[in-house]
């Protein structure tokens, strides 16, 4: 920008390169004859006003008072920008249990796992500490959850509320209320979710009251659960067992819904056996808070007897390859042990593989841990001998084809349906 006394000032530039492609030196270089920036306000002597960045640079004799705009920003407290992001805490294989945990706020950014474990050891034996990272800065969160081996340690830990750690007073509270409002004891561990009331969610694909549900795919409706053909079926008999109410997971189902889901599984197992097949399935529970919460759905397909015999080994291998640790959930008379499932997964998100004998392999996800979204479909597609159908979007059909497939599935399942046919 050329300035001459008594003349108007113009900026004429052609072929300007993007500032993002220039170095700091190039951005700081001024053309010959360039004068002072016309937007710089004159400093008011003795005003005591706080000066802006470009004013401070001018006072210091900077050659370009606008260079502050592209200078490297200051480092955030606790984490240098551009440095390695904070690695979330959480021990693999430890099931999250809110009844044995406390919620801690106002943590020092520099506090280490060992600092917190040592501090809370005065309350009881620390089993695990879960602390995540802020997505925008990569810094550690100023809060965490500390889990003890015994529930009694929670009360002792809460008594430490206000105690200092590395110069900061910690705020410590229970993760979930110990007592109900009426003064009685809270629900037993592993059953808290069952006490909640779950309302229908607008736009949910699986709520029968939603306009998004595809009624044409529904094959059978019970009192608590319904059966529907999958929208992107791996095989013609690939179906879903879905609670009518918006329950988030199989582990959260009330007793009546869990029992009816078990009856549908038994009926599907019998139908598969009539075809010389064995039934396998999976459930993936993710909280999906931004979408109103997950709606439980259990995928099942029939596979050859040889594939069914290999299901446990295939599930175990693929779960391990996904970086997860699985726990075997036993079955009694072909029905999954719900108490054992709740004990294994606690309050965590989880993946569950369903084996031909009704037992399962449960892999809880610790906070911050991810699992492949298509893991369950990849397992079933591999066992069914059609690995190319793992992606449901590649298996969708037009409405006419879906209706024809659903009609065929209803005819296939009708002799085994647990609900009596309408007269």
Buried (B, 14 or more C-beta within 10 A) or exposed (E): BEEEEEEEEEEEEEEEEEEEEBEEEEBBEEEEEEEEEEEEEEBEEEEEEEBBBBBBBBEEEBEBBBBBEBEEEEEBEBBEEEEEEBEBBBEEEBBBBBBBBBBBBEBBBEBEBEBBBEBBEEBBEBBBBBBBBBEEBBBBBBBBBBBBEEBEBBEBBBEBBEEEBBEBEBEBBBBBEEEEEEEEEBBEBBBBBBEEEBEBBEEBBBBBEBEEBBEEBBBBEBEBBBBBBBBBBBBEBBBBBBBBBBBBBBBBBBEEBBBBBBBBBBBBBEBBBEEEBBBBBBBBBBBEEEEBBBBBBBBBBBBBEEBBEBBBEBBBEBBEEBEBEBBBBEBEEBBBBBEBBBBBBBBBBBBBBBBBBBBBBBBBBBBEBEBBEEBBBBBBBBBBEBBEBBBBEEBEEEEEEBEEBBEEBBEBBEEBBBBEEEE
